[in-house]
Amino acid sequence: MPWCEDCAKYYTPNSVNTDGSCPQCGEILQLGEGAEHTHEEGGEVDESTPWHFKLMVVAVVTYLGWRLIQLFA
């Protein structure tokens, strides 16, 4: 999470300027470890779906499919 020393404030990655500076004082903010990097053009955060969420979706679909088969059998 970006921290501004001059303002003594945390900012969300979406609230900083597109060049990574503080919206109030203009100081360049550094992102902490594990922070997401933004695209250069749109300022969108590059987030991919976690593998364990995909696994959970597959497990739920498999379970509900099996229950549907049991309903008619």
N, C-alpha and C positions, 0 to 999 in steps of 0.2 A: 504494500500500500504506500503510495507516495506521501512523503512527509516534507513540509516546508519549514525550514529552521527559522526564517524571518517571521512568518505568520504564526509559528508554533501550532500547526494544524495538519491533520491528516486529510487527504483528498482521495476520492474514488478515481480510478483510472479514466472514467468517462467525464469527470469534471475538470481535468487539467486541459490546457490548451493543446492544439494539435502538435506543437513542437516539443511538448513535454514540460512546459513552464507553468509556474503558479498563476492562476487566473487573477490573483490580487496584486502580487508584487512583481511578477515576471521572472522570478528566480527559476533556473532549470532544476527540476525535481528528479531525484533518482528513485527508481522503483526498487523495492526490496527483493530478496531472493524468492524465486518461484512466481514472480509477478508475470502477468500476461503482457506480451508485446503487441502493439497495435500495428495495423496496416498503415502504410504511408499515405495512400490516397484517401480513404474514407474515414479513417479513425476508428474503424470497427475492430473489436477484440476478436482474435482468432481462437475460438473455442471449439474443440471437437468433443463428441459424445464419449464419455468414459466407457471402457470396455465392460465394466461390471454392470452398467445400466443396460447395455445391449444384451448381455447374458441374462439379466432379469427379464427383459422383454421376451426373449426366446423361451425362457422357462415358463412364463405366464401363458404365452400363446400355446405352448405344448400342453400345459396342464388343462387349459380351457378346451382345447381340441379333444383331449382324452375324455374329459367330462361330458362333452357333447356326444361323443361316440357311445359312452356308457348310458346316456339318456335314451338313446334309440335302440340299444341292444337289449 
